[in-house]
Amino acid sequence: MKYTYRIDLKSPWREQISGKLKNVLTRKESYVFTNGLFTSEQWRSFNLGLNQYGITGGSGFEEMMGSNNATPFYCIAEEKGRYLAVCGLFDGVMYYFAAVNEKKDNALSACGLMHCIELAESLDATSFDFEGSMMPNVERFFRGFGGQLVNYGSVSDGKWWVKQMKKIKK
């Protein structure tokens, strides 16, 4: 079973942020973030940066780029001058697709993500989806933002279903 964490932006979601993360987010005002629309070329550039760490970008973003009702965004930390996060607004939901973790400054990563959530809220998105939040090394971090667990089914290998159908047919 796959799952994600999702924040309902029409609820008092800030009350659900963990105490530890709230302390980290007090540093948000010390950073300057910018955001803007993301082009295909910028996505390729971002992916090249991720690839050097052995990370491949999400295919969902490329699919979203081709959709008429999708708007991709990036977030940059001014003092670092590089992308922190890639998000996409699709049918009223802001999806968080990829990020760069600032290992020397974890507060920068958390505050950049908070900037993206607030961007989604300012664009009147209904929710913010932490796409990929089921990955064990980031789940606790995403959960700290107070999102609700949302299960969704997936079929990664249809062979099991085929075997079950053959059993029923006999």
N, C-alpha and C positions, 0 to 999 in steps of 0.2 A: 504494500500500500504506500502510495506517495502522499505527501502532504506539503502544505505551505503555511506560513503565518500571514495573516491579513489584518490590517487595522481598518476599522470602520471609522472613516473620517467625519462622519456625521454624528458620532457619539463623543462623549468626553474622554477621548483616548489618552490624553496626556496624563490623566490620573492613573493609568495602568502602567506607566513607565516604571521600571524597577528603581529602587532607591540608589543603588550604586551607579546606574546609568544617569540618573538625574544629576548626581554630583559631577560626572564627566561632562554632561551637557551644559553645565554652568560656564564652561570655557568657550562656548560657541561664539560669543561676542568678540573674542580675541582673534578670530579668523575672518577672512574676507572670502566669501564664496560668490562665484558667478555661475550662471547657467544659461543655456541657450538651446536652440534647435540643433539636432545632431544630423549630419549628412552621412551619406554612404561612405564617402572618403574618410571622414573622421572615424567612423566605425572600423574601417579597415586599419587605420592607424592605431586605434585603441587596441584592436585584436593583436596586432603585431607586438605591442607592449606586453599584453598578457601572455602571448605565446612564448616569450623569452623565459617565462616562469613555468612553462609546461601547461598553461591553462588555455583552453579553447573557449571562445565566446559562444553564447547561446544562439541556437538557430531560430528561436522564437523572435529575436529582435529583427533578423533579416526578413522573416515572414511579415512582421509588423510594418517594416519599412515600406513594403509594397502595398499596404492597405490604405485606402482613402480616409478611413476614420481613425487613423493612428498618428500620434505625434511623439517622436523620439526626442529626448532631452539629454544633456550632459551636465555635469556639475564639476567645476574646477576650483581648486583652492588657489587663490591668487599667489601666495608666497611660494608655492611649489610649482605653479605654472603647468600642472598636468592634470589629466582627468582623474577624478575620484570616483565618479559613479556614472552609470548609464541607466536611464529609466525610459519607459515608454508609456504614454497615456493612450489607452485603448478601451473604447466603450465605457468611459467613466471610471476606469480602474487604472491607477499608476502602477506599473510593474517595474520592479527593481531587477535589472538584468545582470549587471556586472559592476565590480568595484575593485579598486586598488587599496589594499590595506597598508597603511603607513605604520610599519612595525616600530619605528622610532617615536611615533606620536599617535598612539591609539585614540586619543581624544579627537584628533583631526578626522579620522575615519568615522567615528560616531557622530561628530558634529556635521560632517558632510552628508551623512545619511539623513540626519535630522533636517538639514536644509532641503533635501529631496522630498521628504515627507511634507514639509511645510509648503513646498512648491506645489505638490499635488493638491493640498488643501486650498491654496490660493487659486488654483485652476478649477476649483469646484468638483474635483474628483470625489467619487463616493467612497473609495477605499484605496489603500496602499498595500500591494501584494509583494512580500519578500520572496520573490521567485528564487528557487534554489535553497530555501531555508531549511530543508531537511538534511543538508550536508552536516555531518556530526561536528565538524570543526567550527561552524558558524551558527549553528542552531541556537545555542544559548545566548549568543550576542543578539541575534534577531529577536528572540523571545523577550529580551529585556525591554524592547520598545512597546511591549504590551499587546502585540497582535494576538488574535485568536487562531487556534489551530483549525485548519480546514483540510479535511481529507479529500483526496480525489483519486479515482481509479485509473489504472493504466495497464496496458497490455504490452509488455516488452518482447514477449516471445509467444506467438500464438499456438505453439505446438501443444501446450497443455489443453487448450480449448479444443483443438482438433481431436485429440485423444478422447476427451470427454464426449464429444459429438459422435465419434465412431462407436463408443460404448453404448450410447443411447440408441443409435441406429440399429445395433445388433439386437 
